[in-house]
Amino acid sequence: MDVKTIKLGTREVEFPSDKLQPLEACNHLLGDRDALWKELNEKGYLLIRGMHNREDVLKARLEVLKTIKKLGPEKLDNSRPWEDGVLDHRCDHGCIPSFQGRNDITHSEAVSKILEGPRPFAFFKTLFGETVRTFDYKWLRAVHRQAFTGAHVDNVYMSRGTPNLLTMWTPFGDCDPTIGCLAVSEGSNRLPGFDKLHSTYSQVDVEDINLNGSGWFTTDPFDITYQFGGQWKTTKYEAGDVLIFGMNTVHMSTANLTDLVRISCDTRWQPASEPADPRYVGDFKPTAKFGLYASVGSKPRTVTMEELKAKWGFQ
Ligand SMILES: O=C(O)CCC(=O)C(=O)O
């Protein structure tokens, strides 16, 4: 494998290297429920190649690109075929509005064919051993140049239902770490070094405490490694591949160093018989400012992550 210099959050890092190693797929375990849970509990993630039909993912990608094109000029580069998803040089931060919770796009035929298709339903039914449901709210992202997601756990955003909740991250197209891929800190869900993080930060409900900020613990992956341990891992994903992980696995993304828009979506899965976080069930209106939270109101945002970290005794 060629070694490339990429960016994980704010850090330049070589991939693959000891700082950022390749994720390991678990396709050989498919159908073996106990083995899948063992893998998920040990590593904190399941990488499944070809979960979705590749052609269906590429069609969903085109649907999202069509939506971006319809937003008007200065989004996609007019001199290039819109199907390639090349960003206009003027399209910077905020140029493409958030698609999170936009059911009109995420529940369109082409997109829901993969996000709510028979394959993930069958997979999660086997995994949970019962009928499953997925949140109506989908975290669909169109990520511009240089942008990335900082290190966090999902529990801080969606802890008001069952803890038996899993995230499935689906890139809409082939996804090289240079365009922005999900990375996990392997073992962060269970290693003793993360105990203090999980008894403080991971217990927070960012909306409840009126957090002023994104809910990310840090934008620097080595803040995690040096303070708590774990091993950062990512991979080159192909259309159809997915990454699944639980609410306490620390994850982030590599930065988009290309001129292409990175399109991906995180969906959430749980046993149908258990309570779902009510904020993510139903239909949603686009929330221009706080796209992340389905139900956020206009409450003032008072506490910052820096203040919380100081209180907990973290750097
Ligand atoms: O796609 C991203 O940049 C972040 C995704 C994420 O944080 C998640 O799937 O929970």
The ligand as an SDF file (V2000), in Angstrom:
LIG
                    3D

 10  9  0  0  0  0  0  0  0  0999 V2000
  -18.8690   11.7720    8.5430 O   0  0  0  0  0  0  0  0  0  0  0  0
  -18.3340   12.4370    9.4300 C   0  0  0  0  0  0  0  0  0  0  0  0
  -17.5630   13.3510    9.1850 O   0  0  0  0  0  0  0  0  0  0  0  0
  -18.6230   12.1360   10.8750 C   0  0  0  0  0  0  0  0  0  0  0  0
  -19.5340   10.9690   11.0990 C   0  0  0  0  0  0  0  0  0  0  0  0
  -19.7900   10.6800   12.5240 C   0  0  0  0  0  0  0  0  0  0  0  0
  -19.3240   11.3390   13.4160 O   0  0  0  0  0  0  0  0  0  0  0  0
  -20.6310    9.5430   12.8760 C   0  0  0  0  0  0  0  0  0  0  0  0
  -20.9120    8.7100   11.9990 O   0  0  0  0  0  0  0  0  0  0  0  0
  -21.0300    9.4390   14.0530 O   0  0  0  0  0  0  0  0  0  0  0  0
  1  2  2  0
  2  3  1  0
  2  4  1  0
  4  5  1  0
  5  6  1  0
  6  7  2  0
  6  8  1  0
  8  9  2  0
  8 10  1  0
M  END
$$$$
